């Protein structure tokens, strides 16, 4: 083997076994160890023993990589929910809440990405931010007798509870809760909110309830949440 051929052979061996999933899982490990702000293509390449440019075979850049990490975290529990749903809506919400919390506990440095990255559509809320997950959420509640307004209201309240509670928990575990950085256009990376209607055709409940999901009820939700908290505190004090 000549001196010119040797580096090429080494490069071929280095990228053997790499694919998009391997790269994304390595990125999650890097975020767990060093935080999302310190994730770079060069550093990830070093972790995998390849040149940074080799990673662009599998991801279009850092923006694409962060989106893929969020998708990996959500997919890690979403596919198992059907098998663990209890026979009541309360059981479903408890199962879902604990599944999302598991992300915050096991990956506290990565969880703020779930909370702060662009959702699949601007009228969806983190951490329940994917169309498929919200479709499952709404259709499950509707199957338990909720009407449209009740199902959407529960989605809003449930998301707000999870977001506030789990961001605080992640921060207590040392996570940086600000966005990793402003999105960069790297190789045509897909930013979910560029098309708010993307993917809704496969999620009929989300499509039907989109107008309700888009309503701004932030003031009402704040007052209800505050009132609920005060009621709980009063009940505790009088017991």
Secondary structure per residue as TSV (DSSP state, phi and psi in degrees):
chain	resnum	aa	ss	phi	psi
A	1	X	-	360.0	131.0
A	2	X	-	-77.7	167.6
A	3	X	H	-63.1	-29.5
A	4	X	H	-75.0	-38.4
A	5	X	H	-72.4	-30.6
A	6	X	H	-59.4	-50.1
A	7	X	H	-60.4	-36.3
A	8	X	H	-65.4	-41.0
A	9	X	H	-64.4	-39.8
A	10	X	H	-63.5	-42.1
A	11	X	H	-62.9	-40.5
A	12	X	H	-62.8	-40.6
A	13	X	H	-68.9	-35.1
A	14	X	H	-64.0	-38.4
A	15	X	T	-91.0	-1.5
A	16	X	T	-64.8	132.3
A	17	X	T	91.0	-8.2
A	18	X	-	-81.3	141.3
A	19	X	-	-149.8	-178.6
A	20	X	H	-60.7	-43.3
A	21	X	H	-63.0	-42.0
A	22	X	H	-60.8	-43.1
A	23	X	H	-64.9	-43.7
A	24	X	H	-67.2	-41.8
A	25	X	H	-65.4	-35.1
A	26	X	H	-66.2	-37.7
A	27	X	H	-63.3	-40.9
A	28	X	H	-62.4	-42.1
A	29	X	H	-62.7	-39.0
A	30	X	H	-65.5	-40.1
A	31	X	H	-65.7	-42.4
A	32	X	H	-56.8	-38.3
A	33	X	H	-84.1	-37.9
A	34	X	H	-125.9	-5.4
A	35	X	-	88.6	155.0
A	36	X	G	-67.0	-28.5
A	37	X	G	-67.0	-22.5
A	38	X	G	-100.8	7.4
A	39	X	-	-79.2	120.4
A	40	X	-	-130.7	155.2
A	41	X	H	-63.4	-36.8
A	42	X	H	-65.8	-45.8
A	43	X	H	-64.7	-39.3
A	44	X	H	-66.0	-38.7
A	45	X	H	-60.3	-40.3
A	46	X	H	-63.7	-40.5
A	47	X	H	-59.8	-37.4
A	48	X	H	-92.6	-3.6
A	49	X	T	74.6	29.5
A	50	X	S	-133.5	166.6
A	51	X	-	-70.9	147.9
A	52	X	G	-56.5	-37.3
A	53	X	G	-61.7	-26.7
A	54	X	G	-64.5	-27.9
A	55	X	G	-70.3	-22.4
A	56	X	G	-71.8	-4.1
A	57	X	G	-71.6	-23.1
A	58	X	T	-116.7	-28.4
A	59	X	-	-134.3	150.4
A	60	X	S	-84.2	-5.5
A	61	X	S	155.1	-173.6
A	62	X	H	-63.8	-38.5
A	63	X	H	-60.5	-47.6
A	64	X	H	-61.2	-38.3
A	65	X	H	-65.1	-43.8
A	66	X	H	-65.1	-40.0
A	67	X	H	-62.2	-39.4
A	68	X	H	-68.2	-34.9
A	69	X	H	-64.4	-43.4
A	70	X	H	-61.3	-44.6
A	71	X	H	-61.3	-39.1
A	72	X	H	-63.2	-43.3
A	73	X	H	-64.0	-42.2
A	74	X	H	-69.6	-41.0
A	75	X	H	-67.1	-21.7
A	76	X	H	-64.5	-23.0
A	77	X	H	-121.1	-22.2
A	78	X	H	-61.7	-40.2
A	79	X	T	-69.3	-18.4
A	80	X	T	-92.7	-8.0
A	81	X	H	-67.6	-36.2
A	82	X	H	-58.2	-36.4
A	83	X	H	-79.5	-18.6
A	84	X	H	-109.6	-0.3
A	85	X	-	-64.2	128.2
A	86	X	-	-76.6	174.9
A	87	X	S	-78.1	0.6
A	88	X	S	-125.2	160.3
A	89	X	H	-67.6	-31.5
A	90	X	H	-63.0	-41.2
A	91	X	H	-64.6	-38.3
A	92	X	H	-63.3	-46.6
A	93	X	H	-66.2	-37.2
A	94	X	H	-64.4	-44.4
A	95	X	H	-61.0	-45.2
A	96	X	H	-65.8	-44.2
A	97	X	H	-60.6	-43.7
A	98	X	H	-68.7	-32.3
A	99	X	H	-66.7	-42.9
A	100	X	H	-67.7	-40.5
A	101	X	H	-61.9	-32.8
A	102	X	H	-59.6	-34.2
A	103	X	H	-63.3	-45.6
A	104	X	H	-64.6	-33.8
A	105	X	H	-78.2	-43.7
A	106	X	H	-81.8	-26.7
A	107	X	-	-134.9	61.6
A	108	X	H	-60.9	-33.6
A	109	X	H	-71.2	-28.0
A	110	X	H	-90.1	-23.8
A	111	X	H	-57.9	-39.5
A	112	X	H	-57.6	-23.6
A	113	X	H	-63.5	-40.4
A	114	X	H	-61.6	-35.3
A	115	X	H	-82.9	-28.3
A	116	X	H	-112.4	-16.4
A	117	X	S	-71.7	161.6
A	118	X	-	-61.7	129.6
A	119	X	-	-72.6	172.8
A	120	X	S	-64.0	-24.1
A	121	X	S	-150.5	149.8
A	122	X	T	-64.7	-18.0
A	123	X	T	-95.4	7.1
A	124	X	S	-96.6	156.7
A	125	X	-	-121.2	134.9
A	126	X	S	-71.3	156.2
A	127	X	S	-83.1	-6.8
A	128	X	S	-87.1	80.4
A	129	X	-	-115.1	-4.1
A	130	X	S	-100.1	147.9
A	131	X	H	-59.6	-41.9
A	132	X	H	-65.0	-41.0
A	133	X	H	-67.5	-42.2
A	134	X	H	-68.8	-36.5
A	135	X	H	-57.8	-46.7
A	136	X	H	-63.4	-43.5
A	137	X	H	-58.9	-53.6
A	138	X	H	-65.9	-44.9
A	139	X	H	-66.4	-32.6
A	140	X	H	-65.9	-46.4
A	141	X	H	-64.9	-39.9
A	142	X	H	-62.5	-35.0
A	143	X	H	-70.3	-18.1
A	144	X	T	-98.1	15.9
A	145	X	T	98.4	0.3
A	146	X	-	-69.1	144.7
A	147	X	-	-89.0	178.9
A	148	X	H	-59.2	-48.9
A	149	X	H	-62.6	-40.1
A	150	X	H	-66.1	-41.1
A	151	X	H	-65.8	-45.4
A	152	X	H	-67.7	-41.0
A	153	X	H	-60.6	-39.2
A	154	X	H	-66.8	-39.6
A	155	X	H	-59.8	-43.5
A	156	X	H	-63.3	-50.8
A	157	X	H	-65.4	-41.7
A	158	X	H	-65.4	-43.3
A	159	X	H	-63.3	-43.5
A	160	X	H	-62.6	-42.1
A	161	X	H	-61.1	-50.1
A	162	X	H	-62.2	-43.9
A	163	X	H	-61.9	-50.6
A	164	X	H	-64.1	-48.0
A	165	X	H	-64.6	-46.4
A	166	X	H	-80.4	-27.2
A	167	X	H	-66.0	-41.1
A	168	X	H	-62.5	-41.9
A	169	X	H	-66.4	-40.3
A	170	X	H	-63.9	-42.4
A	171	X	H	-62.7	-38.5
A	172	X	H	-64.8	-23.6
A	173	X	T	-93.1	10.3
A	174	X	T	99.7	5.9
A	175	X	-	-75.7	149.1
A	176	X	-	-89.4	121.8
A	177	X	-	-94.5	0.9
A	178	X	S	-82.5	163.8
A	179	X	-	-60.2	148.6
A	180	X	S	-61.6	-43.1
A	181	X	-	177.7	169.4
A	182	X	-	-65.6	144.4
A	183	X	-	-59.1	142.6
A	184	X	-	-115.7	145.3
A	185	X	-	-85.1	95.2
A	186	X	-	-115.4	105.3
A	187	X	T	62.0	28.2
A	188	X	T	77.3	30.0
A	189	X	-	-57.7	140.8
A	190	X	-	-84.5	121.4
A	191	X	-	-98.4	118.3
A	192	X	G	-52.7	-38.4
A	193	X	G	-79.4	4.3
A	194	X	G	-66.3	-20.8
A	195	X	-	-142.6	99.7
A	196	X	T	-65.8	-20.6
A	197	X	T	-95.6	0.1
A	198	X	T	-61.0	129.1
A	199	X	T	83.1	-6.6
A	200	X	G	-69.0	-21.4
A	201	X	G	-62.8	-27.2
A	202	X	G	-91.2	4.6
A	203	X	-	-131.6	78.7
A	204	X	H	-63.5	-33.7
A	205	X	H	-67.9	-43.6
A	206	X	H	-60.6	-42.9
A	207	X	H	-62.8	-43.1
A	208	X	H	-67.2	-34.4
A	209	X	T	-99.9	12.4
A	210	X	H	-57.7	-40.6
A	211	X	H	-63.5	-39.8
A	212	X	H	-67.0	-40.7
A	213	X	H	-63.9	-27.3
A	214	X	H	-83.2	-12.7
A	215	X	-	-67.5	140.6
A	216	X	-	-91.4	105.6
A	217	X	-	-120.9	32.1
A	218	X	H	-62.2	-40.9
A	219	X	H	-64.7	-45.7
A	220	X	H	-61.2	-42.7
A	221	X	H	-65.5	-39.1
A	222	X	H	-62.1	-46.7
A	223	X	H	-64.3	-41.4
A	224	X	H	-64.0	-44.4
A	225	X	H	-62.5	-42.1
A	226	X	H	-65.7	-42.8
A	227	X	H	-63.5	-41.7
A	228	X	H	-61.7	-42.1
A	229	X	H	-62.6	-45.3
A	230	X	H	-63.7	-39.2
A	231	X	H	-62.4	-42.2
A	232	X	H	-64.6	-40.3
A	233	X	H	-67.3	-40.4
A	234	X	H	-64.6	-40.4
A	235	X	H	-63.9	-40.9
A	236	X	H	-64.9	-39.3
A	237	X	H	-70.4	-27.6
A	238	X	H	-91.1	-4.8
A	239	X	-	-80.0	360.0
